[in-house]
Amino acid sequence: MATSNAPIPRQAWSVLIVSTIAFTVCFMVWMMFGVIGIPLKKTLGLNATEFGLLMATPVLTGSLIRVPLGIWTDKYGGRIVMTVLMAITVPAIFLMSYATAYWHFLVIGLFVGLAGGSFSVGTPYVARWFPRNRQGMAMGVYGAGNSGSAVNKFVAPALLLVGGWTLVPQVYAAVMLGTVILFWFGSSSDPAHLVPSHTRFSDQLKMLKDPKVLKYCQYYSIVFGGYVALALWMVQYYVGEFGLSIQTAALLAACFSLPGGVLRAFGGILSDRFGAHQVTWWVLWVSWICLFLLSYPPTDMTVFTVDGPRTFHIGLNVYAFTALMFILGIAWAFGKASVFKYIGDDYPQNIGTVSGIVGLAGGLGGFVLPIMFGALMDLTGIRSSAFMLMYGVVWVSLIWMYWTEVRKTELMGANAPATPLASAVGR
């Protein structure tokens, strides 16, 4: 790792650039069902719960593989692990175009989902090329590859118009193969970045007993798990709630996905400057407000006035809804970076392992939430029940953060900061 005062070598920037491109492509592939799932839902006659499971299946394997991938990255290096991971997904992506039955998509989706594990490879890989005071920026830039979700929303609808849904996995397989070649020739290895070979798998998994790691898992299940779930869910939400075409719905859904990915780099810079805690605290409060407004279902209310009954309509139109989703995407972009700034600060020697564990929690959130969204909609008939669920999850994190971090801030006395109000929300 470079020292804090030494200039950052060109090699480090090359690693960061090709790794970010690779992660963007992996995320684009991982989110494929968010668009092609809509025509498949109609073709296969799926209900909302089955549709949620279809979209979530790739997220499951992409989540479960994160811990071993993080450990293997510490041990063998990010270059070889990332290359092998991407190469394995190419045949599965291509075979997707030949699937015909619901179970075909579920099984193939499990293999395609391996692409989602790339986050736990690239995060420690790029971080170790930069000094500690720039790691938030490096991990934030790499994490901006989440914008692959938005890229999918631009590319997949266009391919649907040209050649139907089967063209999407065929093109994505070719793009992934090209990315494997680009990454291999643009990346580098440094033996100094590897964890000593005597480190055991069981030793690294002991991090699961650390209460701070569990807390970071909870935070990440919102800012990443919620991001993945809503990125998958939003296109069909726009189609069903507002009666839009798939192309228009995908474009508006990108207003959430794009800032939720690209601005992660800016969130890393803010976390380097103001600290992970303060950024995360405000992210949770902004999320709480947005989700409260998004949760309210369209309602007609009759009020009996002195002049007789009057009916009022309460609900978000497509413009207000999109604006709130845009703000939520920005907040979660910052939050994804700030959570990993916590990890870089607290676990500099085990970034790969801890990022794998936290990434697993976030990924599992992205797997479970779409299924719960579908089950809630089948149960209640209310589409905004998805946001009601997320609102409750944010409440849990706010309470947890208050009792473990904010409440311990000293407002008075010799150790109190010069600006108590600022320290009350973050130190």
Secondary structure, 3 states (H helix, E strand, C coil): CCCCCCCCCHHHHHHHHHHHHHHHHHHHHHCCHHHHHHHHHHHHCCCHHHHHHHHHHHHHHHHHCHHHHHHHHHHHCHHHHHHHHHHHHHHHHHHHHHCCCHHHHHHHHHHHHHHHHHHHHHHHHHHCCCCHHHHHHHHHHHHHHHHHHHHHHHHHHHHHHHHCCCHHHHHHHHHHHHHHHHHHHHCCCCHHHCCCCCCCHHHHHHHHHCHHHHHHHHHHHHHCHHHHHHHHHHHHHHHHHHCCCHHHHHHHHHHHHHHHHHCHHHHHHHHHHHCHHHHHHHHHHHHHHHHHHHHCCCEEEEEEECCEEEEEEECCCHHHHHHHHHHHHHHHHHHHHHHHHHHHHHCCCCHHHHHHHHHHHHHHHHHHHHHHHHHHHHHHCCCCHHHHHHHHHHHHHHHHHHHHCHHHCCCCCCCCCCCHHHHHHCC
